[in-house]
């Protein structure tokens, strides 16, 4: 199974991790300097749940946001 919510389609997204060093200007330094940028991934909070689908019970991956807002009927 892939890493995608079956209800809303939420999936892994790509972003950046930024590393900064130095003392902030507010604290008397010369400011924060970017010393490194690397790629990272943001993964959805998927849960395996059993749902009722057309009278049959099946297992699927649903994100926590869909579970919280009650967008599905649990079995």
PyMOL Python script that loads the backbone (N, CA, C, O; Angstrom):
from pymol import cmd

cmd.read_pdbstr("""\
ATOM      1  N   UNK A   1       0.839  -1.193   0.000  1.00  0.00           N
ATOM      2  CA  UNK A   1       0.000   0.000   0.000  1.00  0.00           C
ATOM      3  C   UNK A   1       0.877   1.247   0.000  1.00  0.00           C
ATOM      4  O   UNK A   1       1.927   1.285   0.641  1.00  0.00           O
ATOM      5  N   UNK A   2       0.435   2.251  -0.718  1.00  0.00           N
ATOM      6  CA  UNK A   2       1.211   3.476  -0.768  1.00  0.00           C
ATOM      7  C   UNK A   2       0.937   4.349   0.453  1.00  0.00           C
ATOM      8  O   UNK A   2       0.048   4.059   1.254  1.00  0.00           O
ATOM      9  N   UNK A   3       1.708   5.415   0.580  1.00  0.00           N
ATOM     10  CA  UNK A   3       1.615   6.313   1.726  1.00  0.00           C
ATOM     11  C   UNK A   3       0.661   7.462   1.420  1.00  0.00           C
ATOM     12  O   UNK A   3       1.047   8.629   1.498  1.00  0.00           O
ATOM     13  N   UNK A   4      -0.598   7.133   1.067  1.00  0.00           N
ATOM     14  CA  UNK A   4      -1.595   8.130   0.674  1.00  0.00           C
ATOM     15  C   UNK A   4      -2.896   7.859   1.424  1.00  0.00           C
ATOM     16  O   UNK A   4      -3.310   6.708   1.566  1.00  0.00           O
ATOM     17  N   UNK A   5      -3.540   8.931   1.905  1.00  0.00           N
ATOM     18  CA  UNK A   5      -4.841   8.805   2.561  1.00  0.00           C
ATOM     19  C   UNK A   5      -5.883   8.453   1.510  1.00  0.00           C
ATOM     20  O   UNK A   5      -5.961   9.108   0.470  1.00  0.00           O
ATOM     21  N   UNK A   6      -6.685   7.422   1.772  1.00  0.00           N
ATOM     22  CA  UNK A   6      -7.676   6.978   0.788  1.00  0.00           C
ATOM     23  C   UNK A   6      -8.883   7.905   0.720  1.00  0.00           C
ATOM     24  O   UNK A   6      -9.626   7.867  -0.261  1.00  0.00           O
ATOM     25  N   UNK A   7      -9.097   8.730   1.729  1.00  0.00           N
ATOM     26  CA  UNK A   7     -10.260   9.622   1.751  1.00  0.00           C
ATOM     27  C   UNK A   7      -9.963  10.984   1.104  1.00  0.00           C
ATOM     28  O   UNK A   7     -10.681  11.416   0.202  1.00  0.00           O
ATOM     29  N   UNK A   8      -8.895  11.657   1.574  1.00  0.00           N
ATOM     30  CA  UNK A   8      -8.636  13.019   1.091  1.00  0.00           C
ATOM     31  C   UNK A   8      -7.470  13.097   0.102  1.00  0.00           C
ATOM     32  O   UNK A   8      -7.282  14.129  -0.542  1.00  0.00           O
ATOM     33  N   UNK A   9      -6.689  12.025  -0.028  1.00  0.00           N
ATOM     34  CA  UNK A   9      -5.587  12.025  -0.990  1.00  0.00           C
ATOM     35  C   UNK A   9      -4.303  12.668  -0.486  1.00  0.00           C
ATOM     36  O   UNK A   9      -3.391  12.928  -1.272  1.00  0.00           O
ATOM     37  N   UNK A  10      -4.223  12.926   0.808  1.00  0.00           N
ATOM     38  CA  UNK A  10      -3.015  13.532   1.378  1.00  0.00           C
ATOM     39  C   UNK A  10      -1.848  12.576   1.209  1.00  0.00           C
ATOM     40  O   UNK A  10      -1.987  11.378   1.455  1.00  0.00           O
ATOM     41  N   UNK A  11      -0.681  13.100   0.785  1.00  0.00           N
ATOM     42  CA  UNK A  11       0.477  12.249   0.547  1.00  0.00           C
ATOM     43  C   UNK A  11       1.756  12.951   0.998  1.00  0.00           C
ATOM     44  O   UNK A  11       1.711  14.076   1.495  1.00  0.00           O
ATOM     45  N   UNK A  12       2.892  12.284   0.823  1.00  0.00           N
ATOM     46  CA  UNK A  12       4.182  12.824   1.239  1.00  0.00           C
ATOM     47  C   UNK A  12       4.515  14.067   0.432  1.00  0.00           C
ATOM     48  O   UNK A  12       4.359  14.085  -0.789  1.00  0.00           O
ATOM     49  N   UNK A  13       4.983  15.127   1.133  1.00  0.00           N
ATOM     50  CA  UNK A  13       5.392  16.362   0.466  1.00  0.00           C
ATOM     51  C   UNK A  13       6.875  16.593   0.732  1.00  0.00           C
ATOM     52  O   UNK A  13       7.431  16.060   1.692  1.00  0.00           O
ATOM     53  N   UNK A  14       7.510  17.389  -0.122  1.00  0.00           N
ATOM     54  CA  UNK A  14       8.931  17.662  -0.018  1.00  0.00           C
ATOM     55  C   UNK A  14       9.136  19.100   0.435  1.00  0.00           C
ATOM     56  O   UNK A  14       8.440  20.012  -0.013  1.00  0.00           O
ATOM     57  N   UNK A  15      10.113  19.293   1.341  1.00  0.00           N
ATOM     58  CA  UNK A  15      10.440  20.632   1.820  1.00  0.00           C
ATOM     59  C   UNK A  15      11.922  20.733   2.089  1.00  0.00           C
ATOM     60  O   UNK A  15      12.708  19.921   1.601  1.00  0.00           O
ATOM     61  N   UNK A  16      12.310  21.743   2.875  1.00  0.00           N
ATOM     62  CA  UNK A  16      13.718  21.960   3.185  1.00  0.00           C
ATOM     63  C   UNK A  16      13.947  22.031   4.676  1.00  0.00           C
ATOM     64  O   UNK A  16      13.093  22.496   5.431  1.00  0.00           O
ATOM     65  N   UNK A  17      15.114  21.562   5.093  1.00  0.00           N
ATOM     66  CA  UNK A  17      15.577  21.729   6.470  1.00  0.00           C
ATOM     67  C   UNK A  17      16.672  22.784   6.402  1.00  0.00           C
ATOM     68  O   UNK A  17      17.673  22.596   5.710  1.00  0.00           O
ATOM     69  N   UNK A  18      16.488  23.887   7.112  1.00  0.00           N
ATOM     70  CA  UNK A  18      17.428  24.999   7.068  1.00  0.00           C
ATOM     71  C   UNK A  18      18.178  25.079   8.393  1.00  0.00           C
ATOM     72  O   UNK A  18      17.561  25.131   9.458  1.00  0.00           O
ATOM     73  N   UNK A  19      19.511  25.090   8.327  1.00  0.00           N
ATOM     74  CA  UNK A  19      20.351  25.179   9.518  1.00  0.00           C
ATOM     75  C   UNK A  19      20.914  26.587   9.584  1.00  0.00           C
ATOM     76  O   UNK A  19      21.491  27.080   8.615  1.00  0.00           O
ATOM     77  N   UNK A  20      20.741  27.242  10.748  1.00  0.00           N
ATOM     78  CA  UNK A  20      21.247  28.602  10.929  1.00  0.00           C
ATOM     79  C   UNK A  20      22.169  28.647  12.139  1.00  0.00           C
ATOM     80  O   UNK A  20      21.917  27.976  13.140  1.00  0.00           O
ATOM     81  N   UNK A  21      23.240  29.438  12.053  1.00  0.00           N
ATOM     82  CA  UNK A  21      24.170  29.638  13.156  1.00  0.00           C
ATOM     83  C   UNK A  21      24.390  31.121  13.363  1.00  0.00           C
ATOM     84  O   UNK A  21      24.222  31.923  12.445  1.00  0.00           O
ATOM     85  N   UNK A  22      24.760  31.469  14.560  1.00  0.00           N
ATOM     86  CA  UNK A  22      25.062  32.868  14.875  1.00  0.00           C
ATOM     87  C   UNK A  22      24.164  33.359  15.993  1.00  0.00           C
ATOM     88  O   UNK A  22      23.238  32.669  16.419  1.00  0.00           O
ATOM     89  N   UNK A  23      24.451  34.555  16.458  1.00  0.00           N
ATOM     90  CA  UNK A  23      23.691  35.178  17.527  1.00  0.00           C
ATOM     91  C   UNK A  23      22.739  36.195  16.924  1.00  0.00           C
ATOM     92  O   UNK A  23      23.149  37.010  16.098  1.00  0.00           O
ATOM     93  N   UNK A  24      21.491  36.161  17.320  1.00  0.00           N
ATOM     94  CA  UNK A  24      20.482  37.056  16.765  1.00  0.00           C
ATOM     95  C   UNK A  24      20.845  38.520  17.025  1.00  0.00           C
ATOM     96  O   UNK A  24      21.467  38.837  18.039  1.00  0.00           O
ATOM     97  N   UNK A  25      20.459  39.405  16.115  1.00  0.00           N
ATOM     98  CA  UNK A  25      20.730  40.839  16.265  1.00  0.00           C
ATOM     99  C   UNK A  25      20.120  41.378  17.551  1.00  0.00           C
ATOM    100  O   UNK A  25      20.710  42.219  18.229  1.00  0.00           O
ATOM    101  N   UNK A  26      18.952  40.891  17.869  1.00  0.00           N
ATOM    102  CA  UNK A  26      18.237  41.304  19.073  1.00  0.00           C
ATOM    103  C   UNK A  26      19.033  40.996  20.344  1.00  0.00           C
ATOM    104  O   UNK A  26      18.861  41.651  21.372  1.00  0.00           O
ATOM    105  N   UNK A  27      19.907  39.987  20.256  1.00  0.00           N
ATOM    106  CA  UNK A  27      20.712  39.593  21.426  1.00  0.00           C
ATOM    107  C   UNK A  27      22.134  40.146  21.361  1.00  0.00           C
ATOM    108  O   UNK A  27      22.986  39.763  22.162  1.00  0.00           O
ATOM    109  N   UNK A  28      22.392  41.044  20.411  1.00  0.00           N
ATOM    110  CA  UNK A  28      23.709  41.683  20.335  1.00  0.00           C
ATOM    111  C   UNK A  28      24.646  41.105  19.301  1.00  0.00           C
ATOM    112  O   UNK A  28      25.801  41.524  19.225  1.00  0.00           O
ATOM    113  N   UNK A  29      24.189  40.155  18.500  1.00  0.00           N
ATOM    114  CA  UNK A  29      25.046  39.554  17.487  1.00  0.00           C
ATOM    115  C   UNK A  29      24.902  40.253  16.144  1.00  0.00           C
ATOM    116  O   UNK A  29      24.299  41.321  16.047  1.00  0.00           O
ATOM    117  N   UNK A  30      25.464  39.637  15.113  1.00  0.00           N
ATOM    118  CA  UNK A  30      25.385  40.223  13.779  1.00  0.00           C
ATOM    119  C   UNK A  30      24.298  39.568  12.931  1.00  0.00           C
ATOM    120  O   UNK A  30      24.166  39.870  11.745  1.00  0.00           O
ATOM    121  N   UNK A  31      23.521  38.674  13.538  1.00  0.00           N
ATOM    122  CA  UNK A  31      22.409  38.043  12.834  1.00  0.00           C
ATOM    123  C   UNK A  31      22.647  36.574  12.558  1.00  0.00           C
ATOM    124  O   UNK A  31      23.769  36.073  12.626  1.00  0.00           O
ATOM    125  N   UNK A  32      21.562  35.909  12.248  1.00  0.00           N
ATOM    126  CA  UNK A  32      21.633  34.482  11.957  1.00  0.00           C
ATOM    127  C   UNK A  32      22.038  34.284  10.499  1.00  0.00           C
ATOM    128  O   UNK A  32      21.537  34.969   9.607  1.00  0.00           O
ATOM    129  N   UNK A  33      22.953  33.337  10.265  1.00  0.00           N
ATOM    130  CA  UNK A  33      23.404  33.046   8.915  1.00  0.00           C
ATOM    131  C   UNK A  33      23.019  31.621   8.541  1.00  0.00           C
ATOM    132  O   UNK A  33      23.164  30.704   9.350  1.00  0.00           O
ATOM    133  N   UNK A  34      22.535  31.435   7.332  1.00  0.00           N
ATOM    134  CA  UNK A  34      22.183  30.103   6.842  1.00  0.00           C
ATOM    135  C   UNK A  34      23.464  29.364   6.490  1.00  0.00           C
ATOM    136  O   UNK A  34      24.259  29.833   5.676  1.00  0.00           O
ATOM    137  N   UNK A  35      23.658  28.202   7.111  1.00  0.00           N
ATOM    138  CA  UNK A  35      24.877  27.430   6.858  1.00  0.00           C
ATOM    139  C   UNK A  35      24.601  26.124   6.132  1.00  0.00           C
ATOM    140  O   UNK A  35      25.537  25.432   5.730  1.00  0.00           O
ATOM    141  N   UNK A  36      23.342  25.777   5.960  1.00  0.00           N
ATOM    142  CA  UNK A  36      23.045  24.541   5.249  1.00  0.00           C
ATOM    143  C   UNK A  36      21.561  24.399   4.947  1.00  0.00           C
ATOM    144  O   UNK A  36      20.707  24.725   5.771  1.00  0.00           O
ATOM    145  N   UNK A  37      21.274  23.906   3.752  1.00  0.00           N
ATOM    146  CA  UNK A  37      19.896  23.614   3.363  1.00  0.00           C
ATOM    147  C   UNK A  37      19.888  22.212   2.783  1.00  0.00           C
ATOM    148  O   UNK A  37      20.643  21.910   1.859  1.00  0.00           O
ATOM    149  N   UNK A  38      19.033  21.354   3.330  1.00  0.00           N
ATOM    150  CA  UNK A  38      18.934  19.998   2.801  1.00  0.00           C
ATOM    151  C   UNK A  38      17.473  19.631   2.615  1.00  0.00           C
ATOM    152  O   UNK A  38      16.596  20.164   3.295  1.00  0.00           O
ATOM    153  N   UNK A  39      17.221  18.722   1.696  1.00  0.00           N
ATOM    154  CA  UNK A  39      15.865  18.271   1.408  1.00  0.00           C
ATOM    155  C   UNK A  39      15.357  17.381   2.529  1.00  0.00           C
ATOM    156  O   UNK A  39      16.131  16.654   3.152  1.00  0.00           O
ATOM    157  N   UNK A  40      14.050  17.441   2.787  1.00  0.00           N
ATOM    158  CA  UNK A  40      13.415  16.546   3.745  1.00  0.00           C
ATOM    159  C   UNK A  40      11.995  16.272   3.284  1.00  0.00           C
ATOM    160  O   UNK A  40      11.490  16.937   2.380  1.00  0.00           O
ATOM    161  N   UNK A  41      11.346  15.284   3.912  1.00  0.00           N
ATOM    162  CA  UNK A  41       9.981  14.938   3.536  1.00  0.00           C
ATOM    163  C   UNK A  41       9.045  15.127   4.714  1.00  0.00           C
ATOM    164  O   UNK A  41       9.415  14.897   5.865  1.00  0.00           O
ATOM    165  N   UNK A  42       7.831  15.547   4.411  1.00  0.00           N
ATOM    166  CA  UNK A  42       6.767  15.668   5.395  1.00  0.00           C
ATOM    167  C   UNK A  42       5.768  14.551   5.096  1.00  0.00           C
ATOM    168  O   UNK A  42       5.125  14.552   4.047  1.00  0.00           O
ATOM    169  N   UNK A  43       5.642  13.606   6.017  1.00  0.00           N
ATOM    170  CA  UNK A  43       4.767  12.455   5.780  1.00  0.00           C
ATOM    171  C   UNK A  43       3.451  12.614   6.525  1.00  0.00           C
ATOM    172  O   UNK A  43       3.435  13.123   7.646  1.00  0.00           O
ATOM    173  N   UNK A  44       2.343  12.185   5.918  1.00  0.00           N
ATOM    174  CA  UNK A  44       1.043  12.284   6.586  1.00  0.00           C
ATOM    175  C   UNK A  44       0.929  11.286   7.735  1.00  0.00           C
ATOM    176  O   UNK A  44       1.557  10.227   7.717  1.00  0.00           O
ATOM    177  N   UNK A  45       0.127  11.637   8.725  1.00  0.00           N
ATOM    178  CA  UNK A  45      -0.092  10.775   9.888  1.00  0.00           C
ATOM    179  C   UNK A  45      -1.196   9.774   9.533  1.00  0.00           C
ATOM    180  O   UNK A  45      -2.372  10.012   9.809  1.00  0.00           O
ATOM    181  N   UNK A  46      -0.805   8.653   8.920  1.00  0.00           N
ATOM    182  CA  UNK A  46      -1.773   7.660   8.456  1.00  0.00           C
ATOM    183  C   UNK A  46      -2.018   6.592   9.510  1.00  0.00           C
ATOM    184  O   UNK A  46      -1.096   6.149  10.195  1.00  0.00           O
ATOM    185  N   UNK A  47      -3.269   6.190   9.626  1.00  0.00           N
ATOM    186  CA  UNK A  47      -3.679   5.149  10.562  1.00  0.00           C
ATOM    187  C   UNK A  47      -4.399   4.051   9.769  1.00  0.00           C
ATOM    188  O   UNK A  47      -5.148   4.348   8.837  1.00  0.00           O
ATOM    189  N   UNK A  48      -4.175   2.792  10.135  1.00  0.00           N
ATOM    190  CA  UNK A  48      -4.911   1.685   9.512  1.00  0.00           C
ATOM    191  C   UNK A  48      -6.196   1.494  10.305  1.00  0.00           C
ATOM    192  O   UNK A  48      -6.155   1.196  11.499  1.00  0.00           O
ATOM    193  N   UNK A  49      -7.336   1.666   9.643  1.00  0.00           N
ATOM    194  CA  UNK A  49      -8.626   1.510  10.313  1.00  0.00           C
ATOM    195  C   UNK A  49      -9.522   0.588   9.503  1.00  0.00           C
ATOM    196  O   UNK A  49      -9.330   0.403   8.301  1.00  0.00           O
ATOM    197  N   UNK A  50     -10.506   0.012  10.189  1.00  0.00           N
ATOM    198  CA  UNK A  50     -11.515  -0.810   9.521  1.00  0.00           C
ATOM    199  C   UNK A  50     -12.736   0.050   9.299  1.00  0.00           C
ATOM    200  O   UNK A  50     -13.253   0.642  10.246  1.00  0.00           O
ATOM    201  N   UNK A  51     -13.214   0.133   8.057  1.00  0.00           N
ATOM    202  CA  UNK A  51     -14.388   0.948   7.757  1.00  0.00           C
ATOM    203  C   UNK A  51     -15.478   0.093   7.123  1.00  0.00           C
ATOM    204  O   UNK A  51     -15.223  -0.985   6.585  1.00  0.00           O
ATOM    205  N   UNK A  52     -16.691   0.605   7.204  1.00  0.00           N
ATOM    206  CA  UNK A  52     -17.837  -0.054   6.603  1.00  0.00           C
ATOM    207  C   UNK A  52     -18.054   0.552   5.223  1.00  0.00           C
ATOM    208  O   UNK A  52     -18.340   1.743   5.104  1.00  0.00           O
ATOM    209  N   UNK A  53     -17.919  -0.265   4.179  1.00  0.00           N
ATOM    210  CA  UNK A  53     -18.005   0.217   2.806  1.00  0.00           C
ATOM    211  C   UNK A  53     -19.019  -0.632   2.034  1.00  0.00           C
ATOM    212  O   UNK A  53     -18.741  -1.783   1.700  1.00  0.00           O
ATOM    213  N   UNK A  54     -20.181  -0.069   1.756  1.00  0.00           N
ATOM    214  CA  UNK A  54     -21.248  -0.772   1.030  1.00  0.00           C
ATOM    215  C   UNK A  54     -21.612  -2.102   1.684  1.00  0.00           C
ATOM    216  O   UNK A  54     -21.793  -3.107   0.998  1.00  0.00           O
ATOM    217  N   UNK A  55     -21.716  -2.103   2.996  1.00  0.00           N
ATOM    218  CA  UNK A  55     -22.112  -3.304   3.721  1.00  0.00           C
ATOM    219  C   UNK A  55     -20.996  -4.287   4.009  1.00  0.00           C
ATOM    220  O   UNK A  55     -21.223  -5.297   4.676  1.00  0.00           O
ATOM    221  N   UNK A  56     -19.787  -4.012   3.518  1.00  0.00           N
ATOM    222  CA  UNK A  56     -18.657  -4.892   3.797  1.00  0.00           C
ATOM    223  C   UNK A  56     -17.627  -4.134   4.630  1.00  0.00           C
ATOM    224  O   UNK A  56     -17.481  -2.917   4.517  1.00  0.00           O
ATOM    225  N   UNK A  57     -16.923  -4.886   5.464  1.00  0.00           N
ATOM    226  CA  UNK A  57     -15.881  -4.285   6.292  1.00  0.00           C
ATOM    227  C   UNK A  57     -14.554  -4.455   5.590  1.00  0.00           C
ATOM    228  O   UNK A  57     -14.196  -5.562   5.187  1.00  0.00           O
ATOM    229  N   UNK A  58     -13.813  -3.354   5.440  1.00  0.00           N
ATOM    230  CA  UNK A  58     -12.494  -3.439   4.827  1.00  0.00           C
ATOM    231  C   UNK A  58     -11.519  -2.547   5.578  1.00  0.00           C
ATOM    232  O   UNK A  58     -11.921  -1.612   6.271  1.00  0.00           O
ATOM    233  N   UNK A  59     -10.242  -2.842   5.433  1.00  0.00           N
ATOM    234  CA  UNK A  59      -9.192  -2.089   6.112  1.00  0.00           C
ATOM    235  C   UNK A  59      -8.568  -1.103   5.114  1.00  0.00           C
ATOM    236  O   UNK A  59      -8.305  -1.456   3.965  1.00  0.00           O
ATOM    237  N   UNK A  60      -8.337   0.128   5.567  1.00  0.00           N
ATOM    238  CA  UNK A  60      -7.713   1.117   4.692  1.00  0.00           C
ATOM    239  C   UNK A  60      -6.884   2.090   5.523  1.00  0.00           C
ATOM    240  O   UNK A  60      -6.973   2.120   6.750  1.00  0.00           O
ATOM    241  N   UNK A  61      -6.067   2.894   4.816  1.00  0.00           N
ATOM    242  CA  UNK A  61      -5.233   3.895   5.473  1.00  0.00           C
ATOM    243  C   UNK A  61      -5.932   5.253   5.389  1.00  0.00           C
ATOM    244  O   UNK A  61      -6.255   5.732   4.302  1.00  0.00           O
ATOM    245  N   UNK A  62      -6.159   5.866   6.554  1.00  0.00           N
ATOM    246  CA  UNK A  62      -6.833   7.160   6.652  1.00  0.00           C
ATOM    247  C   UNK A  62      -5.943   8.087   7.470  1.00  0.00           C
ATOM    248  O   UNK A  62      -5.353   7.656   8.461  1.00  0.00           O
ATOM    249  N   UNK A  63      -5.836   9.362   7.069  1.00  0.00           N
ATOM    250  CA  UNK A  63      -5.031  10.296   7.851  1.00  0.00           C
ATOM    251  C   UNK A  63      -5.771  10.686   9.127  1.00  0.00           C
ATOM    252  O   UNK A  63      -6.996  10.593   9.200  1.00  0.00           O
ATOM    253  N   UNK A  64      -5.015  11.122  10.128  1.00  0.00           N
ATOM    254  CA  UNK A  64      -5.573  11.453  11.439  1.00  0.00           C
ATOM    255  C   UNK A  64      -6.582  12.595  11.340  1.00  0.00           C
ATOM    256  O   UNK A  64      -7.531  12.651  12.122  1.00  0.00           O
ATOM    257  N   UNK A  65      -6.385  13.499  10.390  1.00  0.00           N
ATOM    258  CA  UNK A  65      -7.300  14.629  10.225  1.00  0.00           C
ATOM    259  C   UNK A  65      -8.687  14.150   9.790  1.00  0.00           C
ATOM    260  O   UNK A  65      -9.697  14.657  10.277  1.00  0.00           O
ATOM    261  N   UNK A  66      -8.742  13.182   8.884  1.00  0.00           N
ATOM    262  CA  UNK A  66     -10.029  12.629   8.454  1.00  0.00           C
ATOM    263  C   UNK A  66     -10.707  11.886   9.603  1.00  0.00           C
ATOM    264  O   UNK A  66     -11.925  11.966   9.764  1.00  0.00           O
ATOM    265  N   UNK A  67      -9.918  11.164  10.401  1.00  0.00           N
ATOM    266  CA  UNK A  67     -10.477  10.456  11.557  1.00  0.00           C
ATOM    267  C   UNK A  67     -11.052  11.443  12.569  1.00  0.00           C
ATOM    268  O   UNK A  67     -12.135  11.221  13.110  1.00  0.00           O
ATOM    269  N   UNK A  68     -10.330  12.527  12.821  1.00  0.00           N
ATOM    270  CA  UNK A  68     -10.736  13.513  13.814  1.00  0.00           C
ATOM    271  C   UNK A  68     -12.044  14.190  13.439  1.00  0.00           C
ATOM    272  O   UNK A  68     -12.889  14.427  14.303  1.00  0.00           O
ATOM    273  N   UNK A  69     -12.221  14.505  12.157  1.00  0.00           N
ATOM    274  CA  UNK A  69     -13.415  15.213  11.709  1.00  0.00           C
ATOM    275  C   UNK A  69     -14.561  14.281  11.350  1.00  0.00           C
ATOM    276  O   UNK A  69     -15.615  14.737  10.908  1.00  0.00           O
ATOM    277  N   UNK A  70     -14.367  12.985  11.535  1.00  0.00           N
ATOM    278  CA  UNK A  70     -15.442  12.016  11.337  1.00  0.00           C
ATOM    279  C   UNK A  70     -15.925  11.911   9.912  1.00  0.00           C
ATOM    280  O   UNK A  70     -17.127  11.799   9.673  1.00  0.00           O
ATOM    281  N   UNK A  71     -15.007  11.945   8.951  1.00  0.00           N
ATOM    282  CA  UNK A  71     -15.388  11.867   7.541  1.00  0.00           C
ATOM    283  C   UNK A  71     -15.647  10.445   7.065  1.00  0.00           C
ATOM    284  O   UNK A  71     -16.022  10.227   5.913  1.00  0.00           O
ATOM    285  N   UNK A  72     -15.443   9.471   7.962  1.00  0.00           N
ATOM    286  CA  UNK A  72     -15.684   8.070   7.598  1.00  0.00           C
ATOM    287  C   UNK A  72     -16.516   7.388   8.683  1.00  0.00           C
ATOM    288  O   UNK A  72     -16.636   7.889   9.801  1.00  0.00           O
ATOM    289  N   UNK A  73     -17.085   6.238   8.330  1.00  0.00           N
ATOM    290  CA  UNK A  73     -17.802   5.420   9.297  1.00  0.00           C
ATOM    291  C   UNK A  73     -16.934   4.238   9.669  1.00  0.00           C
ATOM    292  O   UNK A  73     -16.622   3.396   8.827  1.00  0.00           O
ATOM    293  N   UNK A  74     -16.540   4.172  10.944  1.00  0.00           N
ATOM    294  CA  UNK A  74     -15.712   3.047  11.389  1.00  0.00           C
ATOM    295  C   UNK A  74     -16.583   1.822  11.621  1.00  0.00           C
ATOM    296  O   UNK A  74     -17.752   1.939  11.991  1.00  0.00           O
ATOM    297  N   UNK A  75     -16.007   0.651  11.401  1.00  0.00           N
ATOM    298  CA  UNK A  75     -16.743  -0.596  11.585  1.00  0.00           C
ATOM    299  C   UNK A  75     -16.624  -1.071  13.017  1.00  0.00           C
ATOM    300  O   UNK A  75     -17.179  -2.111  13.370  1.00  0.00           O
TER     301      UNK A  75
END
""", "prot")
cmd.dss("prot")
cmd.show_as("cartoon", "prot")
cmd.util.cbc("prot")
cmd.orient("prot")
